[in-house]
Amino acid sequence: MRLIKKSAAFKNESELAFASITAVARLFRAGKLSPVELTELMLQRIDVLNPRLNAFITVTAEQARAQAKKAESELCVTRRRKTAVDRGPLQGISVSLKDNICTAGIRTTAGSAVLREFVPQEDAPVVTRLKQAGAVILGKTNMHEFAYGVTTDNPHYGAAHNPWDVSKIAGGSSGGSAAALAAGLSFGSVGTDTGGSIRIPAALCGVVGLKPTRDRVDPAGVIPLSPTLDCVGPMARTAEDVAILFHALVLSESDDGSRASLSKRQKLSKIRLGLPREFFFEVISKEVEELFEIGLRALRRLGAKIVNVSLPRLLETESAGNRIGWAEATHYHQQCGWFPSRAAEYSEDVRSRLEAGTKVSATAYLEALDQRQKFIAQLSEAMKDAELDALVVPTVPIGAPAIGQENVGIGNADYPTRALLLRLNRPANLAGVPAISVPCGFTSASLPVGLQLIGSANEEHTLLGIARAFQNLNPSNKHPNL
């Protein structure tokens, strides 16, 4: 079935699948494409490609079709210039949700066996906001069990595969969301990030992921991992599309287009970026470091001033983040009555970390919280003293490893895959500040890597503006060959 009208701006359906949200919204309002046509295209692509990628745990085809018909009806009214029902750029746009976000009447597994049959009665606030914006929700994406890992090598629902090389991980814990975006199976997604779970898969799959400031997006109705570190945020193929999703999700009603204009900037002549060399480059592959340096040169060409900055407390972030995360995750699972009574239903890697949480003493947990506050203060002071708009660092030190690969060699040493992928992402969670990963090239094995920007609290639009300018200078028309 041909879905694109001759007057559409795209040559074929594959090209449409990778279009921007803005471009699709423009076609809707010009009457050259309908939300029903777009939804059918996405569902067909999921039928064909999801068996290879395993990006979705649950596909909500009938609900998506109903939402698309509603959006089409509203947009048709708008085109006839009668009573306008224009809900904004997300109206009729196909999106997905990580499967730890509660959806009324649709099972929410959190990638676990424990919640395999759990069907919430209410939508999480972020789902309500997406529906109010007119988005079409295609389904729930695969994830690392209980968001407690970075590979989405899920023993209960199968591993999510990286669209650039299906033998590689998609990253995690929001791996299914990133894989779906990279493969053209949705135009946006909502994930969660406790130690890099939005940014890691975004980097490994070649998409954009934003971890907002802590509590900037309402976390209610999302199955938690570590409440002190958890964040809910948007993912898409471009920073511009991420900005559209962020505006739909953000809590503050005053956070409108007046600040969004920053995300449309083309030059960075007044932007100052801090480069902390002492932590982020101690364990990193030569190839990723070279790609990052190319990214730095691009930022300089845009006019950004890059200055070295020192943050000695970065060395404490791994230990502090572990102790906070372990203790809070175990406490939540104990409160729910799942652990240890249902320990046999957990995978070995998640169960072992929950057991580790039982061994974190109260003094160790409180000490970690104290280290967190000291790191927040040091980061804030360094940003202020150097008049920085953001830090610029790599997102991940390696390209995507193979599914099941527990260690990765860098130089003459082997490092645990989990620790490598978390290392450069955890500091932003510990500080509760926003961070974004934007694609910055491909390894010799044609695997994407990411450049990360870390900002001050509530300054997501600064990061989005820098990321958008960077992508405009370094556009990529490459897509996975599936």
N, C-alpha and C positions, 0 to 999 in steps of 0.2 A: 504494500500500500504506500503510495507516494504521499508524503506529509507536507511537503513544502510547496507553496504556490509559486508560480513562475516569477512573480514580482518580488519574491523575497530576496534578501541581500546575500544569500549564501548559495554556493554552487550545488551542494549536496547535503544530505542529512548528517553525515559525519562532521562536516564543517560547522553545521548548526549546533551540534552537540558540544562543541568546544567554544561557542560564542560567549561573549560577556553578558552579564545580567542587564547592563544598560542597553546593549544592542538588541537583545530579545525583547525587553520592555518597549523599545521604540517600534519594533515590528508589530507587537500586540496593538499598540495605539494607532498604528497606521493601517490596521486591518490586513496586514500581509502574513500574519501567523496567528493562530489561536492557542490559548492555554491547553485546550483539549488535544490539539495536534502535537504540541510539544510534550505533553504528558505521555501520549501514546508512543512517541519516539523514545522517550526515556525508558518506559516500561519494556519496549521491544529490545533496547540495548541491554537492559538488565537481564532479560530472558536469555540473550545470546552470550553475554560476557561474564555474568556473575558466577556461572559454574566454574570458570577458570580462575576468577579472582577471589571469590568468597567474600566480597565486600559487604554484603547485606546478610543479616540474620533473619530479618522479617521484611517482606515486601508488602506494602499495604495498597495493592493495586486498585481495589474498589473504592477505598476512601480517597485515594489520589484522584481518581476519575471524577468523583463527586465534587471535590474541591476545585478541580479544573473547570468543570461545567459552571460552577458558581462564579468563578473568576471570569470566565468567558461571557457569561450573562451580564455581569457588571460592566465589563469593558465595552461590550456592544452598546449598552445604554449610553456610555460615555461618548462613543463614536457618533451616535445619532444626535448628540448635543441636547439630550433631554437631561433628566436629573443625573448629575455626575456621581459615579461611585468609583472614584479612583483612589485606591489604597496605597499608591506609591509604587516604586520600582520593583518590589518583590511580588506584586500581584500577578498570579498565574505562573510564577517561577518555581521550577522543580527543585526541591531541597531534600536533604536527609538528616537524620538525627542519630547520634551515638546512642547505643542501646542501654545506657544507664540513665537516660532522661525519660521520666515517666510520661506516658501517653495514655489518655483515658480510653479504655476498651481495647487497647493494643498491648500485647505482652511486652514486658520490659525485663530482659534477662540479666542485664549487667554482664553478659558474657559468661554466666555461671550456670552450674547445674542446680545450685540451691534455689535460684529464682527462675527456673526453666518455665514454670507455669504461672508466673506472677503477672496479673493483669490489673494495672492501677485503675482506680475509679475517677481520678482527676488528672488533667494535664499539668505538667510543670509550668510555671509562669513563662518560661522562655518559649514553650510550645504555644501557649495562648497568644503571646506577642507575635509569633510568626503567622498564626492563623489570622489575627487581626490585620496583619500586613498583606493578607491574601496569598501567602505562599502555599504551594502544593507539596505536601509531605509524602515522599515516595516510600519511606520505610525506615527501619532501624538498622544501623550499621554495626558490623563486627568490631570487636574490641578485645583487648586483653582482659582476662577474667577479673571482674570487680575493679577494673582500671589499675590493677596492681602489677604493672609490667610495661615493657616498652617494645615488645615484638609483635603483639597480636597473634602469637602462635598459640591458638586457643584449642585445648584438648577436648572441649565440649562441643564446639561448633565448627572446628577446623580452622586452620591458619588463614589469615588474609594474605593475599599474594600481591607483590609489588607489580604494577602494570608495566614498568620498564623492564622487568625481568622476573617472571613468575616464580623463579627459584629463590628469590630474595624476599626478605621480610618487608612489610609495608610500614614498619615502625608501630609504635603504640604509645599510649593505649588506644588512641583514636585512629587506629590503622585502617579500619574499614571506610571511615569517612574520607581519608586522604586517598585511598585507592579508588574509591568511587569518583572523586573529583578528577583525578589524573586520567581516568579511563573514559571520561565524558558520560558518566552515569547520573550525575546531578550537577547543579550549578552552584550549590553552596551546601554547607553542612554546619552543624553545631556539635562541638566536641567539648571535652573537659581536659584540664591541665593541672596536674599536681606536682610534677617534676619535669615537665617537658612533653606531656602527652598530646598536646596539639602541635607543638613546634617540631618535635622529632619526626612524626610521620609526614608532616608538611615538607620538611627538608628532604626526607628520603624518597618521597613520591613527586617532588617538584611542584608543589603548590604553596599557597600562602596560608599561614595560620597565626592568629592573634590570641595571645593570652592577655586578657585585660587586667587592669588593677583588681586586686582582691575585692570581692563583693560589688564590683561595678555592674556586673550582670548577675541577676538574682539566682542563687544556687538552690533555692527551694525546689523540691520535687526532683532533685538529682541525687541518685544514690551516692553517698560520699565515700571518699577514701581517707582523706585527712583534712578536716574542716579548716585548720589553720593555713593550709597550703592550696586547697582546691580552688579552681577558677573554671568558669564556663565561658566559652568563646567561639567566634566564627572562623570558618575555613572556606576558602574558595580558590579559584585559579589565579586571581589577581588581587592586588591590594585595593583597587577600586571596588571590586565586588565584596571584599571583606568589609570595607567601610559601609557599604549598603546594608549588609547583614548586621553589623555592629549597631547601626542606628536603630534597627528594628528591635534589637535585644536589650539595649542599654536601659538602665533603670531611670536615669534622669530625663524627665520630659523636656527640660530646657536644653538638652544636648541635641541641638538641631542643626540646620544647614549653615547657620552663622559661623559655627566652628568647623563644619565639614569642609568649608572652602579651603582650609589648610591642606586637606588631602588631595587637592587638585593642582598643587604647585608643580612647576616644571623645573625650577632651578633651586639650588640649596645654598645660595651665596651667604646667607646669614646663619647657617646651621653649623654648630660646633659638635663634633663627635669625639668621645673619649675612647681610647684604645688601651685596655688593660692587658699588658703583655705577660705578666708574671704567672697567670693561672691558666688562661684560655689556650695557651700555645705550648704548654709543657708536655701534653700527650695529644698529638694530632698527626695524621698521616701527611706526608710531604705533598701529595697531590691535592688534598683538601686545603692545606695552607696556601698553596700556589693559587688555587681558584679564589680563595678569600682575598689574597693580595690583588688579584685582578679586579675583584669587586671594590676594594679600597680605591684603586686608581679611577674606577668609574665614578665613585662618590666625589673624588677630588675634581674630576672633570665637570661635575655638576656644580662645583663651587663650594662644597663642604670643606670646612677646616677640621682636620683630624689631629688630635693632640694626645700624647701619652698620658695615662693616668694610673695611679697606684691605689689598689684596694687590698691591703694585706689580709683583711678578714675573709677574703674569698676562700682562703685555705680551710676555714672552719665550716663552710657551707655544706659540704658533703656529710660530715659527721652530724651536724645539727639537723639537717634535713632528714637524715635517716632516723634519728631518734624521735623526732616529732612525728614523722610519717608512720613508723612502726607502731608507736604507742597509740596514736589516735585511730589507726586502722583496726588494730586489735580490739580496742575499747568499743568501737562501733559494732563489730561483728559479735562481740560478747553481749552487748546490749540487745542486739536483735535475736539472741538465742541460737545463732548459727554455729558459733565456735566456742568451745571445741566439740559440742554435741554432734555436729554434722561434719566433722573434720574430714571424714572419708570422701565427702562429695567435692572437696576442693582439689585442684591440681597440686602437684608436689611443690612447685615453685611458690604459689600463693600461700599454701599451708605453712611452708617453712618460714615465710616472712611474718605470718600471723603468730607463729610460735616465737619468733624473735621479739615480737612486740610484748610478749608476756615477761620478757627478761629486762625490759627497760625500766629502771628504777624511777621512783618519783623525783629524786634529786637529779638524775641524768636528764629526765624530761624537762624539768624546770631550768636546768643549766642550758639546755638547747634553746629554750625559749629566750633566755637571757642573751645567748649568742646571737639569736635572730634580731633582737632589738638593737644590739650593738652594731650588727652589720647594716641594718636599716639606717642607723644614724650615720655610719661612715659613708655609705653610698650617697645619702642625701647631701652630706657635707662636701663630698668630692664633686658631685654634680654642680653644686652651688658655687664652690670656690673656683672651679674651672669654667663656669658659665656654660655647662654642657647641655645640649638638647637631648642627647642619648649616648649610650655606649654602643659601639659596633664590634661584634665578635662573631666567630663561626657559630652555627647552630649545632652541628654534629661534627666530630673529628674524623669520621669515616663515611664512605658510601654504604649503602644497605648491605649488610651481611646475609649469608644464606640462611634460609629457614632452618632452625635447629642448631645453628652455629653458636656455641656457647662462649667462644673466645676469638679475638681478632688480634692479629699480629701488627704491631707498629714498630718499625725499626727492628731491634733484636729481642723485643719483649712481647709477650702475649698478655692481653688484658680482657677481663670479662666484658662481654658484649653489653650487658645491662649497665654496668658502671660507665663504660665509654659513652653511651648514648645519653645518659642522665647528666653527666659531669658538667657540661656547658650550659645546661638548661635550668638546673636546680637553683642557682643564685636568684633568678627573678622571682621564683615562687617563694623563696625564703624571705625576700624583701617585700613581697606583695605588690610589686610594680609591674607595669605592662611590658610585654615583649612580643616581637613579631619575627617570624621567619619568612624570608623571601628567597626564591630560587636565585642561585648565583653561578650556575654552570653545571657541567657534567664531567664525571671522571672518565678515564680512558675506557672504562667498561660501560660507558653510556648510562651511568647512574647519577641522578641529581644530588646536589648538596645545597645547603642553605646558608644564607647570611642572616645573622640575628641582630636586631636592634632592641636595646633595653632602655626604657625611658623612665621618667619621673611619674609618680602617682597621678592618675587621672589625665595623663597626657597621651592617650591613645592616638589622638588626631595628629600629633607631631610625628609619631612613628608611621602612621598611615601615609602622611604626606611624603616622608623620606622614602618609604618603600615604593610608593607610586612613581615618584620621580626616577628612582633606580630602575624599576621595571620598564618605564618608558624609554630609558636609555639602552636597556638591555632586553628588548623584547625577544620572546622565544615562540616560534611557531611549531616547534617540535611537539609531537604527541606520541604516546606509546604505540608501537605497531602490534595491535591486537587483532 
